[in-house]
Amino acid sequence: MTDYIALAKNNLMKTYSTADICIDHGEGVRLYDTEGKSYLDMVAGIAVNALGYGNEKIKKRVEEVMSDGFFHVSNLYYNKWAPLAAERLNRLSGGSEVFYANSGAEANEAALKIARKYGSASGRTKVISFSHSFHGRTYGAITLTGQDKYHKGFAPMVPDIVYAEYNNLSSVSSLIDEKTCAIIMEPVQGEGGIIPAEEEFIKGLRRLADEYDALLIFDCVQCGLGRTGRNFAFKHYDVRPDIMTLAKAIGCGVPFSATVAFSKAKGVLSPGDHASTFGGNALSAALSLILFDSLEDGLASEVEKKGEYMKARLKEICDKHPDKCVEVRGLGLMLGLDLKISPSAVIAECRKRGLLVCSAGYTVLRFVPPLVIGYEDIDEAVRIVDEALSAL
């Protein structure tokens, strides 16, 4: 293991605070490092590996696509998998048309371009985002992200993007005007600290967007595709977006993202307006169908039950350690334990005990495990968190 880590440290840019473990293989909801140590995984590649590790359907699908002799032909031609995936995604979500790319940031860039073009005829360019949001690392996406720490050193940002206060509708009302072309928000803020939207807030955003003819964009990159106990997070609120962005879980571990336009945003982009060389390649589109199959088979309802169970178990830990814990929040298997102590210290103690967890915001321990996790695995994870908190 040391040799791999030394190679990484000597050859990769220092853009990550990477733990000194090197993953060798995975099985179910567990990862194993190159020294053979087992880890129960509550990170899932940051909400990516929804179906866990070593999934036989994924293995067979990769072999099936490989047997055709190509993964990629570009968007100068169709491949047989991308249209199938788009049709299924529109059917599941109620969307009208799909643009494919490779990451959440790219999906949000596409959404930003749709919004700006939608408003361009009438000179509307303002986009309202929210404090503590996270939308990606490219220039448009990082400007949409309402956290100064991600802007530091990279000014100037993209113009005409302003920030309201999340779950505060009056702060949006004070910013929206005839120059506004879009509002973008996460139905559950992820990197900002696992904060679900309040129902009246999200319904109020829909009303304001309609009143000002602005597009309402839901960034469901982390909170979509069954993660919150619904196929899409907006289904909790009975509010439909004009654009939805997806990534992470959609490619079953392969880079893939989608920008879904609903009726109001359909047809805004024309040939030449936007593109992605790798977007919708045969492999990623084919793998997405496996996740869509799981959603149609009721995966999200199982996630809801498991999430309620895990939330209750974490609440027990929170009550047991009032000097170190504030509250538990989230939906489905997108949960956060807000702490009074450093999450990094708890993460390190959990890792020693064979549990992988990560943080969100400055104070939150984040749990986004594979959606196929079992109840015994949840019990084990909670036990280890309890031990870690006790050790600190």
GIPE-V712182 format. One record per residue. N is the residue number from 1. PHI is phi in radians with two decimals (* if undefined). PSI is psi as a letter, one per 20 degrees, with the letter a starting at -180 (999 if undefined). BURIAL is # if it has 16 or more other ideal C-beta (glycine too) atoms within 10 Angstrom, else .. Layout:
# GIPE-V712182
n=N phi=PHI psi=PSI burial=BURIAL
n=N phi=PHI psi=PSI burial=BURIAL
This chain:
# GIPE-V712182
n=1 phi=* psi=h burial=.
n=2 phi=-1.04 psi=h burial=.
n=3 phi=-1.10 psi=g burial=.
n=4 phi=-1.10 psi=g burial=.
n=5 phi=-1.16 psi=g burial=.
n=6 phi=-1.10 psi=g burial=.
n=7 phi=-1.05 psi=g burial=.
n=8 phi=-1.08 psi=g burial=.
n=9 phi=-1.17 psi=h burial=.
n=10 phi=-1.51 psi=i burial=.
n=11 phi=-2.20 psi=i burial=.
n=12 phi=-1.73 psi=q burial=.
n=13 phi=-1.07 psi=q burial=.
n=14 phi=-1.52 psi=m burial=.
n=15 phi=-1.85 psi=i burial=.
n=16 phi=-2.24 psi=q burial=.
n=17 phi=-1.67 psi=n burial=.
n=18 phi=-1.55 psi=p burial=.
n=19 phi=-1.19 psi=q burial=.
n=20 phi=-1.44 psi=l burial=.
n=21 phi=-2.32 psi=q burial=#
n=22 phi=-2.15 psi=o burial=#
n=23 phi=-1.35 psi=p burial=#
n=24 phi=-1.79 psi=g burial=.
n=25 phi=-2.82 psi=r burial=.
n=26 phi=-2.39 psi=q burial=#
n=27 phi=-2.66 psi=p burial=.
n=28 phi=1.14 psi=d burial=#
n=29 phi=-2.00 psi=k burial=#
n=30 phi=-2.15 psi=q burial=#
n=31 phi=-1.99 psi=q burial=#
n=32 phi=-2.25 psi=p burial=.
n=33 phi=-1.51 psi=r burial=#
n=34 phi=-1.23 psi=i burial=.
n=35 phi=-1.76 psi=j burial=.
n=36 phi=1.59 psi=j burial=.
n=37 phi=-1.31 psi=p burial=.
n=38 phi=-1.68 psi=q burial=.
n=39 phi=-2.29 psi=p burial=#
n=40 phi=-1.30 psi=p burial=#
n=41 phi=-1.76 psi=o burial=#
n=42 phi=-1.88 psi=j burial=#
n=43 phi=-1.91 psi=g burial=#
n=44 phi=0.96 psi=l burial=#
n=45 phi=1.13 psi=k burial=#
n=46 phi=1.09 psi=m burial=.
n=47 phi=1.16 psi=k burial=#
n=48 phi=-1.65 psi=g burial=#
n=49 phi=-1.48 psi=m burial=#
n=50 phi=-1.08 psi=h burial=#
n=51 phi=-1.74 psi=j burial=#
n=52 phi=1.34 psi=b burial=#
n=53 phi=-2.06 psi=q burial=#
n=54 phi=1.28 psi=k burial=.
n=55 phi=-1.09 psi=p burial=#
n=56 phi=-1.15 psi=h burial=.
n=57 phi=-1.14 psi=h burial=.
n=58 phi=-1.16 psi=g burial=#
n=59 phi=-1.02 psi=g burial=.
n=60 phi=-1.16 psi=h burial=.
n=61 phi=-1.18 psi=h burial=#
n=62 phi=-1.04 psi=g burial=#
n=63 phi=-1.11 psi=h burial=.
n=64 phi=-1.11 psi=g burial=.
n=65 phi=-1.18 psi=g burial=#
n=66 phi=-1.06 psi=h burial=.
n=67 phi=-1.15 psi=i burial=.
n=68 phi=-1.34 psi=i burial=.
n=69 phi=1.58 psi=j burial=.
n=70 phi=-2.68 psi=q burial=.
n=71 phi=-1.84 psi=h burial=#
n=72 phi=-2.49 psi=p burial=.
n=73 phi=-2.33 psi=j burial=.
n=74 phi=1.38 psi=r burial=.
n=75 phi=-1.65 psi=j burial=#
n=76 phi=-1.29 psi=i burial=.
n=77 phi=-2.43 psi=r burial=.
n=78 phi=-1.51 psi=q burial=.
n=79 phi=-2.02 psi=r burial=#
n=80 phi=-1.28 psi=i burial=.
n=81 phi=-1.54 psi=h burial=#
n=82 phi=-1.07 psi=g burial=#
n=83 phi=-1.12 psi=h burial=.
n=84 phi=-1.08 psi=g burial=.
n=85 phi=-1.18 psi=h burial=#
n=86 phi=-1.13 psi=g burial=#
n=87 phi=-1.08 psi=g burial=.
n=88 phi=-1.15 psi=g burial=#
n=89 phi=-1.12 psi=g burial=#
n=90 phi=-1.10 psi=h burial=#
n=91 phi=-1.17 psi=g burial=.
n=92 phi=-1.20 psi=h burial=.
n=93 phi=-1.70 psi=h burial=#
n=94 phi=1.51 psi=j burial=.
n=95 phi=-1.30 psi=r burial=#
n=96 phi=-1.93 psi=h burial=.
n=97 phi=-2.71 psi=q burial=#
n=98 phi=-2.23 psi=p burial=#
n=99 phi=-2.00 psi=p burial=#
n=100 phi=-1.75 psi=q burial=#
n=101 phi=-2.52 psi=b burial=#
n=102 phi=-2.13 psi=i burial=#
n=103 phi=-2.61 psi=r burial=#
n=104 phi=-1.09 psi=h burial=#
n=105 phi=-1.03 psi=g burial=#
n=106 phi=-1.16 psi=h burial=#
n=107 phi=-1.09 psi=h burial=#
n=108 phi=-1.28 psi=h burial=#
n=109 phi=-1.07 psi=g burial=#
n=110 phi=-1.09 psi=g burial=#
n=111 phi=-1.08 psi=g burial=#
n=112 phi=-1.10 psi=g burial=#
n=113 phi=-1.17 psi=g burial=#
n=114 phi=-1.04 psi=g burial=#
n=115 phi=-1.10 psi=g burial=#
n=116 phi=-1.15 psi=h burial=#
n=117 phi=-1.20 psi=h burial=#
n=118 phi=-1.02 psi=g burial=#
n=119 phi=-1.59 psi=i burial=#
n=120 phi=-1.11 psi=h burial=.
n=121 phi=-1.09 psi=h burial=.
n=122 phi=-1.91 psi=j burial=.
n=123 phi=1.25 psi=k burial=.
n=124 phi=-1.66 psi=o burial=#
n=125 phi=-2.23 psi=i burial=#
n=126 phi=-1.27 psi=p burial=#
n=127 phi=-2.12 psi=p burial=#
n=128 phi=-1.72 psi=p burial=#
n=129 phi=-2.06 psi=a burial=#
n=130 phi=-2.38 psi=q burial=#
n=131 phi=-1.08 psi=q burial=#
n=132 phi=1.22 psi=j burial=#
n=133 phi=-1.35 psi=r burial=#
n=134 phi=-2.54 psi=p burial=#
n=135 phi=-2.27 psi=j burial=#
n=136 phi=2.25 psi=a burial=#
n=137 phi=-1.99 psi=i burial=.
n=138 phi=-1.29 psi=r burial=#
n=139 phi=-1.10 psi=g burial=.
n=140 phi=-1.13 psi=g burial=#
n=141 phi=-1.17 psi=h burial=#
n=142 phi=-1.26 psi=h burial=#
n=143 phi=-1.23 psi=h burial=#
n=144 phi=-1.08 psi=h burial=#
n=145 phi=-1.25 psi=o burial=#
n=146 phi=-1.55 psi=l burial=#
n=147 phi=-2.40 psi=o burial=#
n=148 phi=-1.03 psi=h burial=.
n=149 phi=-1.09 psi=h burial=.
n=150 phi=-1.47 psi=i burial=#
n=151 phi=-1.59 psi=h burial=.
n=152 phi=-1.00 psi=p burial=.
n=153 phi=1.53 psi=i burial=.
n=154 phi=-2.11 psi=j burial=.
n=155 phi=-1.15 psi=q burial=.
n=156 phi=-1.47 psi=q burial=.
n=157 phi=-1.45 psi=r burial=.
n=158 phi=-1.13 psi=p burial=.
n=159 phi=-1.28 psi=r burial=.
n=160 phi=1.12 psi=k burial=.
n=161 phi=-2.09 psi=p burial=#
n=162 phi=-2.17 psi=r burial=.
n=163 phi=-2.20 psi=p burial=#
n=164 phi=-1.70 psi=r burial=#
n=165 phi=-1.63 psi=p burial=#
n=166 phi=-1.09 psi=p burial=#
n=167 phi=1.12 psi=k burial=#
n=168 phi=-2.26 psi=n burial=.
n=169 phi=-1.16 psi=h burial=#
n=170 phi=-1.12 psi=h burial=.
n=171 phi=-1.19 psi=h burial=#
n=172 phi=-1.29 psi=g burial=#
n=173 phi=-1.02 psi=h burial=.
n=174 phi=-1.31 psi=i burial=.
n=175 phi=-1.81 psi=h burial=#
n=176 phi=-1.28 psi=q burial=#
n=177 phi=-2.75 psi=a burial=.
n=178 phi=-1.20 psi=i burial=.
n=179 phi=-1.64 psi=i burial=.
n=180 phi=-1.48 psi=p burial=#
n=181 phi=-1.84 psi=i burial=#
n=182 phi=-2.85 psi=q burial=#
n=183 phi=-2.14 psi=p burial=#
n=184 phi=-2.08 psi=p burial=#
n=185 phi=-2.68 psi=q burial=#
n=186 phi=-1.66 psi=p burial=#
n=187 phi=-1.00 psi=h burial=#
n=188 phi=-2.30 psi=o burial=#
n=189 phi=-1.16 psi=p burial=#
n=190 phi=-1.64 psi=f burial=#
n=191 phi=-1.08 psi=h burial=#
n=192 phi=-1.32 psi=i burial=#
n=193 phi=2.27 psi=k burial=#
n=194 phi=1.00 psi=m burial=#
n=195 phi=-2.12 psi=o burial=#
n=196 phi=-1.27 psi=q burial=#
n=197 phi=-1.24 psi=q burial=#
n=198 phi=-1.37 psi=q burial=.
n=199 phi=-1.04 psi=g burial=.
n=200 phi=-1.16 psi=h burial=.
n=201 phi=-1.14 psi=g burial=#
n=202 phi=-1.22 psi=h burial=#
n=203 phi=-1.21 psi=h burial=.
n=204 phi=-1.14 psi=h burial=#
n=205 phi=-1.08 psi=h burial=#
n=206 phi=-1.09 psi=g burial=#
n=207 phi=-1.13 psi=g burial=.
n=208 phi=-1.14 psi=g burial=#
n=209 phi=-1.06 psi=g burial=#
n=210 phi=-1.15 psi=g burial=.
n=211 phi=-1.09 psi=h burial=.
n=212 phi=-1.79 psi=j burial=#
n=213 phi=0.92 psi=l burial=.
n=214 phi=-1.79 psi=q burial=#
n=215 phi=-1.43 psi=p burial=#
n=216 phi=-1.73 psi=o burial=#
n=217 phi=-1.89 psi=p burial=#
n=218 phi=-1.83 psi=o burial=#
n=219 phi=-1.47 psi=o burial=#
n=220 phi=-1.90 psi=k burial=#
n=221 phi=-0.99 psi=g burial=#
n=222 phi=-1.67 psi=h burial=#
n=223 phi=-1.69 psi=j burial=#
n=224 phi=-1.66 psi=r burial=#
n=225 phi=1.07 psi=l burial=#
n=226 phi=1.55 psi=i burial=#
n=227 phi=-1.03 psi=h burial=#
n=228 phi=-1.68 psi=j burial=#
n=229 phi=1.67 psi=j burial=#
n=230 phi=-2.30 psi=q burial=#
n=231 phi=-1.00 psi=h burial=#
n=232 phi=-2.40 psi=q burial=#
n=233 phi=-1.06 psi=h burial=#
n=234 phi=-1.17 psi=i burial=#
n=235 phi=-1.17 psi=i burial=#
n=236 phi=-1.17 psi=h burial=#
n=237 phi=-1.97 psi=i burial=#
n=238 phi=0.97 psi=l burial=.
n=239 phi=-2.22 psi=p burial=#
n=240 phi=-1.75 psi=p burial=#
n=241 phi=-1.42 psi=r burial=#
n=242 phi=-1.64 psi=h burial=#
n=243 phi=-2.47 psi=q burial=#
n=244 phi=-2.26 psi=p burial=#
n=245 phi=-1.93 psi=q burial=#
n=246 phi=-2.36 psi=q burial=#
n=247 phi=-2.83 psi=c burial=#
n=248 phi=0.80 psi=e burial=#
n=249 phi=-1.18 psi=i burial=#
n=250 phi=-1.09 psi=h burial=#
n=251 phi=-1.72 psi=j burial=#
n=252 phi=0.92 psi=k burial=#
n=253 phi=1.78 psi=i burial=#
n=254 phi=-1.73 psi=p burial=#
n=255 phi=-0.97 psi=p burial=#
n=256 phi=-2.91 psi=q burial=#
n=257 phi=-2.63 psi=r burial=#
n=258 phi=-2.51 psi=p burial=#
n=259 phi=-1.92 psi=o burial=#
n=260 phi=-1.81 psi=p burial=#
n=261 phi=-1.67 psi=p burial=#
n=262 phi=-1.61 psi=a burial=#
n=263 phi=-0.91 psi=g burial=.
n=264 phi=-1.13 psi=h burial=#
n=265 phi=-1.72 psi=j burial=#
n=266 phi=-1.17 psi=p burial=.
n=267 phi=1.39 psi=j burial=.
n=268 phi=-1.20 psi=g burial=#
n=269 phi=-1.49 psi=q burial=#
n=270 phi=-2.02 psi=r burial=.
n=271 phi=-0.91 psi=p burial=.
n=272 phi=1.67 psi=i burial=.
n=273 phi=-1.25 psi=h burial=.
n=274 phi=-2.75 psi=q burial=#
n=275 phi=-2.86 psi=r burial=.
n=276 phi=-2.64 psi=o burial=#
n=277 phi=-0.98 psi=g burial=.
n=278 phi=-1.63 psi=i burial=#
n=279 phi=-1.04 psi=p burial=#
n=280 phi=1.31 psi=k burial=#
n=281 phi=-1.12 psi=r burial=#
n=282 phi=-1.04 psi=g burial=#
n=283 phi=-1.14 psi=g burial=#
n=284 phi=-1.14 psi=g burial=#
n=285 phi=-1.13 psi=g burial=#
n=286 phi=-1.12 psi=h burial=#
n=287 phi=-1.22 psi=h burial=#
n=288 phi=-1.06 psi=h burial=#
n=289 phi=-1.11 psi=h burial=#
n=290 phi=-1.16 psi=g burial=#
n=291 phi=-1.15 psi=g burial=#
n=292 phi=-1.07 psi=h burial=#
n=293 phi=-1.02 psi=g burial=.
n=294 phi=-1.11 psi=h burial=#
n=295 phi=-1.14 psi=g burial=#
n=296 phi=-1.19 psi=h burial=.
n=297 phi=-1.53 psi=j burial=.
n=298 phi=1.73 psi=k burial=.
n=299 phi=-0.99 psi=g burial=#
n=300 phi=-1.11 psi=h burial=#
n=301 phi=-1.15 psi=h burial=.
n=302 phi=-1.17 psi=h burial=#
n=303 phi=-1.08 psi=g burial=#
n=304 phi=-1.04 psi=g burial=#
n=305 phi=-1.14 psi=g burial=.
n=306 phi=-1.13 psi=h burial=#
n=307 phi=-1.11 psi=g burial=#
n=308 phi=-1.10 psi=h burial=.
n=309 phi=-1.14 psi=g burial=.
n=310 phi=-1.18 psi=h burial=#
n=311 phi=-1.08 psi=g burial=#
n=312 phi=-1.14 psi=g burial=.
n=313 phi=-1.16 psi=g burial=#
n=314 phi=-1.17 psi=h burial=#
n=315 phi=-1.08 psi=h burial=.
n=316 phi=-1.05 psi=g burial=.
n=317 phi=-1.14 psi=g burial=#
n=318 phi=-1.05 psi=g burial=#
n=319 phi=-1.17 psi=h burial=.
n=320 phi=-1.26 psi=h burial=.
n=321 phi=-2.15 psi=m burial=#
n=322 phi=-1.13 psi=h burial=.
n=323 phi=-1.36 psi=i burial=.
n=324 phi=-2.12 psi=i burial=#
n=325 phi=-2.15 psi=q burial=#
n=326 phi=-1.84 psi=g burial=.
n=327 phi=-2.87 psi=r burial=.
n=328 phi=-1.96 psi=p burial=#
n=329 phi=-2.58 psi=r burial=#
n=330 phi=2.28 psi=a burial=#
n=331 phi=-2.31 psi=q burial=#
n=332 phi=1.01 psi=c burial=#
n=333 phi=-1.79 psi=l burial=#
n=334 phi=-2.20 psi=n burial=#
n=335 phi=-2.14 psi=q burial=#
n=336 phi=-2.34 psi=p burial=#
n=337 phi=-1.89 psi=o burial=#
n=338 phi=-1.31 psi=p burial=#
n=339 phi=-2.02 psi=q burial=#
n=340 phi=-1.69 psi=i burial=.
n=341 phi=-2.09 psi=r burial=.
n=342 phi=-1.16 psi=p burial=.
n=343 phi=-1.04 psi=h burial=#
n=344 phi=-1.08 psi=h burial=.
n=345 phi=-1.17 psi=g burial=.
n=346 phi=-1.19 psi=g burial=#
n=347 phi=-1.03 psi=g burial=#
n=348 phi=-1.13 psi=g burial=.
n=349 phi=-1.14 psi=h burial=#
n=350 phi=-1.14 psi=g burial=#
n=351 phi=-1.10 psi=h burial=#
n=352 phi=-1.01 psi=h burial=.
n=353 phi=-1.64 psi=j burial=.
n=354 phi=1.52 psi=k burial=.
n=355 phi=-2.21 psi=p burial=#
n=356 phi=-1.76 psi=p burial=#
n=357 phi=-2.35 psi=r burial=#
n=358 phi=-2.40 psi=a burial=#
n=359 phi=-1.93 psi=r burial=#
n=360 phi=-2.53 psi=p burial=#
n=361 phi=1.11 psi=b burial=#
n=362 phi=-1.72 psi=h burial=.
n=363 phi=-2.28 psi=j burial=#
n=364 phi=-1.92 psi=p burial=#
n=365 phi=-1.52 psi=p burial=#
n=366 phi=-1.79 psi=p burial=#
n=367 phi=-2.16 psi=o burial=#
n=368 phi=-2.36 psi=m burial=#
n=369 phi=-1.27 psi=r burial=#
n=370 phi=-0.93 psi=q burial=#
n=371 phi=-1.22 psi=i burial=#
n=372 phi=-1.63 psi=j burial=#
n=373 phi=-1.04 psi=q burial=#
n=374 phi=-1.70 psi=r burial=.
n=375 phi=-1.13 psi=h burial=.
n=376 phi=-1.14 psi=h burial=.
n=377 phi=-1.14 psi=g burial=#
n=378 phi=-1.07 psi=g burial=#
n=379 phi=-1.04 psi=g burial=.
n=380 phi=-1.12 psi=g burial=#
n=381 phi=-1.08 psi=g burial=#
n=382 phi=-1.14 psi=h burial=#
n=383 phi=-1.04 psi=g burial=.
n=384 phi=-1.19 psi=h burial=#
n=385 phi=-1.06 psi=g burial=#
n=386 phi=-1.04 psi=g burial=#
n=387 phi=-1.09 psi=g burial=.
n=388 phi=-1.11 psi=g burial=#
n=389 phi=-1.13 psi=h burial=#
n=390 phi=-1.13 psi=h burial=.
n=391 phi=-1.20 psi=h burial=.
n=392 phi=-1.67 psi=999 burial=.
